[in-house]
Amino acid sequence: NAANYFDDASPKEGKEHPEETTVRKTVHWHAHPVRALSFVASSSGGNGNGNGGFANPSGLLSGGEESVLVTWQLDRNFHRPSNFVARVSHGAIVHVANCPHSNRVYVFCSDDTVQCIDGTNYACVWKERGLAGMALSHDEEEYDREEKEDGSGRGAVIVVKDPITELPMLTNLPGAPGMVHWYDPRSASVVGTLEVAPYNRVSRRDPTDPHVPAPTVTHMAIGENGKDLVTVDTVWTENTSVGRTHDPSGPRGPAMNAYTSIKFWSHVDGSSIKRNKSDQHKRRNGDVPMGYELVSSMAAPHGRNGAVCALAVSPDGSAACTLSREEDTFRMWVKSANVGGGASTSAGSTLWKCLYKVKTPSGYANLLSRSGASSSVSGGRPVAFSSDGTVLSVSYGP
């Protein structure tokens, strides 16, 4: 018993200390903390006592915050991994289990997904996804807690009803940053996804490096027919020449900049949409990309230092309005289809542009927009269109 050796200051007579008899080997690949380990059974079939090949394992599986499943060959003198499964999910790998009889690997991630991976060719056999209510990492949890204290945190989960599928669309989920999820209450699972703000999940090379927060979809609005979707996202960067300066503290280290982007999406009918290789890869991995295409995008819609605090889309989806407290203005965005006079009417021929901006009237301020999820909860929106889209209402406070 190893515990007996460590209890005594000196090893017992005739017995060597475990540190002297244990063979150690250190390998490195993960830049972020390792969350899960699992031995891979040997192909020799075990020792006959019902333990399979785990008595003499030939490999080791590891996973962590990078969401990469790494395979190490223990029976070979290799210091580098033998195989990678990149982007296993949108969240960190929390648990890994290997079945020696079926040679399949079961992986659970922090975005509330569990999936089965074939241990031979590392293909995804099946994948089940729930609501991603758990933070991706401890650093993200600390970031959310600190930001909530000064009023600039991630905010509440945004829920909008999809007029096409009649399903709720959720974004700003802690375990799925930069994503929109279509959730089916009947099957209690996520049936569709849309990646709004891609980002690099490996944000540092050393544990002492500052943590780069994940992107945030701060606002989302959709037209009554579901054909036009508008999102606003905030992405953090160490490049101080872009975006507005924010002075983080705690695990985030030195100051980082945050820049805001507004993105306009158009729904494409499933029968006419062209599936690219990226969509095909996502479907094989268990994701179901929804039929929305990005048609227009603009960084810093209210200037470098201006954030968006409210968003509204007209019922017919032809106009949108954004409100910025820093710029002290609201901007009207309109779309014009078939730009260039061609005959195409596809989503790719749609262009959104800023029609005009209006300064806050003298003596007023848009302080009412300081209340968080302005685009997700009816009654809490400081910007709204009338039912026919002809009248725009913007609320102000003293």
Legacy VTK file of the C-alpha trace (Angstrom):
# vtk DataFile Version 3.0
C-alpha trace
ASCII
DATASET POLYDATA
POINTS 398 float
0.000 0.000 0.000
1.549 3.249 -1.153
-0.125 5.157 1.655
1.876 3.185 4.223
5.134 4.274 2.653
4.225 7.927 2.718
2.955 7.849 6.296
6.430 7.127 7.669
9.278 9.604 7.456
11.586 6.789 6.347
10.730 3.725 4.247
10.241 0.430 6.037
13.054 -2.080 6.026
13.154 -4.151 2.877
10.747 -1.915 0.987
11.648 0.864 -1.405
9.931 4.196 -1.510
7.371 4.464 -4.396
9.138 7.540 -5.786
12.209 5.384 -6.298
10.394 2.534 -8.048
7.820 4.439 -10.096
8.701 5.121 -13.702
7.553 8.565 -14.751
7.118 10.034 -18.169
6.012 13.596 -18.868
4.531 14.646 -22.190
3.148 17.998 -23.201
0.604 19.212 -25.715
-2.310 20.862 -23.874
-2.015 24.615 -23.488
-5.042 24.735 -21.181
-5.785 22.608 -18.093
-6.466 18.924 -18.706
-9.946 17.953 -17.515
-10.271 14.258 -18.421
-8.078 11.158 -18.776
-8.943 7.613 -19.842
-6.756 4.605 -20.595
-7.225 2.737 -23.863
-7.386 -1.035 -23.581
-4.683 -3.107 -25.157
-5.615 -5.075 -28.267
-4.071 -8.207 -26.770
-7.325 -8.999 -24.969
-6.302 -8.638 -21.331
-5.122 -11.112 -18.704
-8.183 -13.321 -18.416
-9.494 -11.885 -15.150
-12.301 -9.833 -16.720
-10.358 -6.606 -16.893
-10.028 -6.664 -20.680
-6.836 -5.013 -21.818
-6.688 -2.424 -19.039
-4.133 -4.508 -17.107
-1.613 -3.459 -19.743
-3.080 -0.385 -21.487
-1.585 0.638 -24.796
-2.871 4.192 -24.979
-4.188 7.170 -23.101
-6.917 9.675 -24.016
-6.798 13.227 -22.725
-9.005 16.268 -23.153
-9.471 19.743 -21.754
-10.561 23.277 -22.456
-9.299 23.206 -26.052
-12.070 20.689 -26.888
-9.510 18.446 -28.585
-9.404 14.710 -27.889
-5.750 13.669 -27.813
-4.468 10.084 -28.111
-1.119 9.015 -26.632
0.558 5.695 -27.467
2.027 4.296 -24.249
3.578 1.216 -25.846
5.755 3.377 -28.065
8.453 5.763 -27.031
6.699 8.788 -28.513
6.681 12.203 -26.903
4.019 13.552 -29.239
0.337 12.575 -29.578
-0.506 9.948 -32.159
-3.919 11.361 -33.066
-6.122 14.441 -32.605
-9.884 14.918 -32.829
-10.189 18.691 -33.094
-13.241 20.704 -32.068
-15.021 17.800 -30.478
-17.634 20.272 -29.261
-18.132 23.954 -28.519
-17.336 23.403 -24.849
-14.457 21.941 -22.890
-14.060 18.183 -22.556
-15.099 17.255 -19.017
-15.283 13.432 -18.989
-13.865 10.700 -21.250
-14.684 6.995 -20.987
-13.405 4.170 -23.181
-15.296 0.899 -23.713
-12.793 -1.962 -24.294
-15.417 -4.314 -25.772
-16.818 -2.016 -28.476
-13.683 0.128 -28.918
-15.768 3.272 -28.624
-15.050 6.454 -26.712
-17.750 8.416 -24.899
-17.095 12.121 -24.370
-19.069 14.613 -22.276
-18.423 18.347 -22.764
-19.289 21.464 -20.822
-21.752 22.633 -23.491
-24.024 19.775 -22.348
-23.198 17.390 -25.184
-22.453 13.690 -24.974
-21.177 11.818 -27.994
-19.860 8.453 -29.061
-16.649 8.316 -31.105
-15.366 5.263 -32.941
-11.974 4.369 -31.492
-10.752 2.982 -34.814
-11.301 5.865 -37.239
-12.347 8.527 -34.668
-15.606 9.228 -36.497
-18.601 10.513 -34.551
-21.137 7.679 -34.239
-23.847 9.703 -32.503
-24.203 12.934 -30.586
-26.828 14.301 -28.180
-26.976 17.939 -27.184
-28.817 19.719 -24.377
-28.923 23.334 -23.280
-25.411 24.642 -22.657
-25.969 26.128 -19.224
-22.528 25.399 -17.788
-19.580 27.771 -18.203
-16.821 26.574 -20.526
-14.114 26.943 -17.923
-13.354 28.246 -14.462
-11.880 31.402 -15.987
-15.107 32.083 -17.912
-17.102 31.621 -14.714
-14.852 34.093 -12.884
-15.116 36.508 -15.801
-18.928 36.430 -15.741
-18.999 36.957 -11.974
-16.650 39.949 -12.061
-18.341 41.583 -15.040
-21.773 41.301 -13.417
-20.502 43.335 -10.481
-19.751 46.393 -12.639
-22.827 45.978 -14.866
-21.007 44.988 -18.055
-21.295 41.209 -17.814
-22.527 38.609 -20.242
-26.132 39.318 -19.323
-29.152 37.058 -19.454
-29.842 34.317 -21.978
-31.654 35.738 -25.038
-34.718 33.798 -26.187
-36.556 34.565 -29.444
-39.241 32.487 -31.156
-38.372 31.305 -34.653
-41.391 31.988 -36.921
-40.346 29.265 -39.380
-39.779 26.284 -37.074
-41.940 27.582 -34.195
-39.052 26.676 -31.887
-37.283 28.916 -29.360
-33.921 30.314 -30.429
-31.453 30.774 -27.586
-28.157 32.601 -27.544
-25.742 33.996 -24.959
-25.664 30.569 -23.310
-22.657 30.221 -20.946
-21.596 26.912 -22.475
-22.026 27.901 -26.126
-20.433 31.327 -26.688
-20.993 32.873 -30.086
-23.711 30.344 -30.954
-27.478 30.359 -31.522
-29.316 27.181 -30.552
-32.713 25.948 -31.725
-34.191 23.982 -28.826
-37.016 21.459 -29.182
-38.887 21.092 -25.850
-40.586 17.896 -27.037
-37.323 16.018 -27.543
-35.480 18.066 -24.880
-32.543 18.564 -27.217
-30.908 21.119 -29.489
-31.996 20.484 -33.072
-30.162 23.317 -34.862
-27.189 25.631 -34.476
-25.828 28.809 -36.012
-22.269 29.995 -35.372
-22.407 33.785 -35.144
-18.942 34.583 -33.777
-16.204 31.990 -34.435
-13.184 32.130 -32.172
-9.974 30.312 -31.339
-10.470 28.036 -28.344
-6.713 27.863 -27.713
-6.095 31.342 -26.376
-2.816 30.842 -24.515
0.344 28.752 -24.525
1.040 28.721 -20.799
-1.248 28.527 -17.735
0.148 31.868 -16.547
-0.879 33.632 -19.768
-3.938 35.897 -19.537
-7.291 34.347 -20.303
-9.053 35.725 -23.389
-12.822 35.741 -22.744
-15.086 33.981 -25.217
-17.245 36.070 -27.596
-20.738 37.144 -26.601
-23.866 37.503 -28.729
-25.359 40.506 -26.950
-28.467 41.055 -29.106
-30.626 39.080 -31.510
-33.819 40.006 -33.367
-35.785 38.417 -36.206
-38.549 39.490 -38.587
-42.065 38.100 -38.351
-41.574 35.783 -41.332
-38.227 34.475 -40.071
-36.416 35.355 -43.283
-34.231 38.094 -41.791
-32.118 37.688 -38.659
-29.912 40.382 -37.096
-27.290 39.707 -34.422
-24.819 41.835 -32.492
-21.721 40.207 -31.005
-18.732 41.352 -28.978
-15.311 39.728 -29.420
-12.296 40.252 -27.159
-8.829 40.780 -28.567
-5.327 41.609 -27.361
-4.950 43.901 -30.371
-5.322 47.333 -28.773
-5.533 49.113 -32.133
-9.120 47.953 -32.696
-12.257 48.189 -30.583
-12.837 49.958 -27.316
-10.494 49.663 -24.351
-11.638 47.657 -21.370
-9.585 47.258 -18.210
-10.053 43.677 -17.025
-8.863 42.316 -13.710
-8.377 38.977 -12.041
-7.636 35.956 -14.258
-7.847 37.971 -17.465
-4.542 39.721 -16.861
-3.635 42.881 -18.829
-6.067 45.168 -20.611
-7.842 43.871 -23.693
-10.005 45.526 -26.294
-13.545 44.551 -27.212
-14.975 45.277 -30.632
-18.603 45.001 -31.643
-19.999 43.710 -34.936
-23.506 43.742 -36.367
-24.382 40.885 -38.717
-27.353 40.427 -41.027
-28.520 36.925 -41.953
-31.011 35.720 -44.571
-32.859 32.431 -44.456
-32.353 30.186 -47.474
-34.861 27.468 -48.315
-33.519 24.000 -47.542
-34.212 22.718 -51.044
-32.093 25.385 -52.701
-29.296 25.868 -50.180
-25.855 24.728 -51.301
-24.174 22.618 -48.660
-20.517 23.491 -48.405
-17.823 21.270 -46.949
-18.010 23.049 -43.598
-21.730 22.278 -43.228
-21.162 18.664 -44.241
-18.418 18.312 -41.637
-20.664 19.838 -38.955
-23.473 17.416 -39.805
-21.137 14.451 -39.494
-20.118 15.732 -36.055
-23.719 15.927 -34.887
-24.395 19.643 -35.440
-27.356 20.690 -37.575
-26.561 24.042 -39.220
-29.713 26.048 -39.851
-30.429 27.582 -43.255
-29.151 31.100 -42.558
-26.482 32.793 -44.649
-24.483 35.846 -43.641
-25.263 38.562 -46.187
-23.818 41.694 -44.530
-21.519 42.455 -41.634
-20.069 45.629 -40.200
-17.521 46.054 -37.416
-17.929 48.929 -34.965
-21.390 49.999 -36.209
-21.399 52.903 -33.733
-17.727 53.804 -33.948
-14.701 52.297 -32.279
-15.821 53.145 -28.740
-19.529 52.651 -29.268
-21.318 49.514 -28.060
-24.841 48.478 -29.021
-27.259 48.554 -26.095
-30.534 47.887 -27.958
-31.681 46.275 -31.198
-35.005 46.011 -33.005
-36.086 44.663 -36.403
-39.175 45.771 -38.308
-41.952 43.169 -38.706
-41.278 42.728 -42.443
-37.523 42.401 -41.833
-36.586 45.250 -44.164
-35.216 47.621 -41.495
-33.386 47.472 -38.184
-32.502 49.997 -35.495
-29.575 49.961 -33.084
-29.056 52.231 -30.086
-25.680 53.161 -28.607
-25.167 54.829 -25.256
-21.520 55.686 -25.968
-22.153 57.277 -29.366
-25.347 58.853 -27.989
-27.237 58.039 -31.189
-29.501 55.478 -32.779
-28.903 54.250 -36.322
-31.387 53.024 -38.906
-30.322 50.080 -41.072
-32.162 49.114 -44.268
-31.684 46.327 -46.762
-31.778 46.641 -50.506
-32.159 43.417 -52.482
-30.697 42.707 -55.914
-27.857 45.210 -55.666
-26.261 45.945 -59.029
-29.391 45.537 -61.134
-28.910 41.850 -61.856
-31.621 39.231 -62.014
-30.505 37.302 -58.954
-32.731 37.315 -55.891
-30.616 35.061 -53.692
-29.495 35.941 -50.191
-26.048 36.780 -51.526
-27.452 39.698 -53.512
-28.888 41.388 -50.394
-27.043 44.344 -48.899
-27.676 46.076 -45.605
-26.466 49.619 -45.025
-26.848 52.425 -42.513
-29.455 54.848 -43.858
-29.000 57.552 -41.218
-28.222 58.220 -37.571
-30.048 60.437 -35.078
-28.394 62.101 -32.091
-30.048 61.977 -28.701
-32.246 65.080 -28.216
-30.784 67.822 -26.050
-31.588 67.341 -22.389
-32.213 63.592 -22.670
-30.097 60.464 -22.376
-30.622 56.833 -23.270
-29.952 55.624 -19.742
-32.976 53.306 -19.874
-31.014 51.062 -22.208
-28.639 50.214 -19.378
-30.914 47.331 -18.361
-29.318 44.229 -19.865
-31.212 41.940 -22.214
-33.067 44.606 -24.114
-33.606 42.547 -27.232
-34.831 39.368 -25.617
-37.606 40.352 -23.258
-40.674 42.183 -24.489
-41.441 45.175 -22.344
-37.732 45.722 -21.674
-36.893 47.040 -25.137
-36.020 50.741 -25.401
-36.367 50.465 -29.228
-39.446 49.054 -30.997
-41.227 49.159 -34.347
-44.995 49.404 -34.776
-46.902 46.373 -36.042
-46.904 47.716 -39.622
-43.294 48.910 -39.445
-44.101 52.559 -40.238
-43.401 53.999 -36.781
-40.226 53.678 -34.711
-40.241 54.313 -30.952
-37.048 55.064 -28.986
-37.292 55.612 -25.229
-35.103 58.071 -23.345
-34.573 58.914 -19.717
-33.550 62.133 -17.991
LINES 1 399
398 0 1 2 3 4 5 6 7 8 9 10 11 12 13 14 15 16 17 18 19 20 21 22 23 24 25 26 27 28 29 30 31 32 33 34 35 36 37 38 39 40 41 42 43 44 45 46 47 48 49 50 51 52 53 54 55 56 57 58 59 60 61 62 63 64 65 66 67 68 69 70 71 72 73 74 75 76 77 78 79 80 81 82 83 84 85 86 87 88 89 90 91 92 93 94 95 96 97 98 99 100 101 102 103 104 105 106 107 108 109 110 111 112 113 114 115 116 117 118 119 120 121 122 123 124 125 126 127 128 129 130 131 132 133 134 135 136 137 138 139 140 141 142 143 144 145 146 147 148 149 150 151 152 153 154 155 156 157 158 159 160 161 162 163 164 165 166 167 168 169 170 171 172 173 174 175 176 177 178 179 180 181 182 183 184 185 186 187 188 189 190 191 192 193 194 195 196 197 198 199 200 201 202 203 204 205 206 207 208 209 210 211 212 213 214 215 216 217 218 219 220 221 222 223 224 225 226 227 228 229 230 231 232 233 234 235 236 237 238 239 240 241 242 243 244 245 246 247 248 249 250 251 252 253 254 255 256 257 258 259 260 261 262 263 264 265 266 267 268 269 270 271 272 273 274 275 276 277 278 279 280 281 282 283 284 285 286 287 288 289 290 291 292 293 294 295 296 297 298 299 300 301 302 303 304 305 306 307 308 309 310 311 312 313 314 315 316 317 318 319 320 321 322 323 324 325 326 327 328 329 330 331 332 333 334 335 336 337 338 339 340 341 342 343 344 345 346 347 348 349 350 351 352 353 354 355 356 357 358 359 360 361 362 363 364 365 366 367 368 369 370 371 372 373 374 375 376 377 378 379 380 381 382 383 384 385 386 387 388 389 390 391 392 393 394 395 396 397
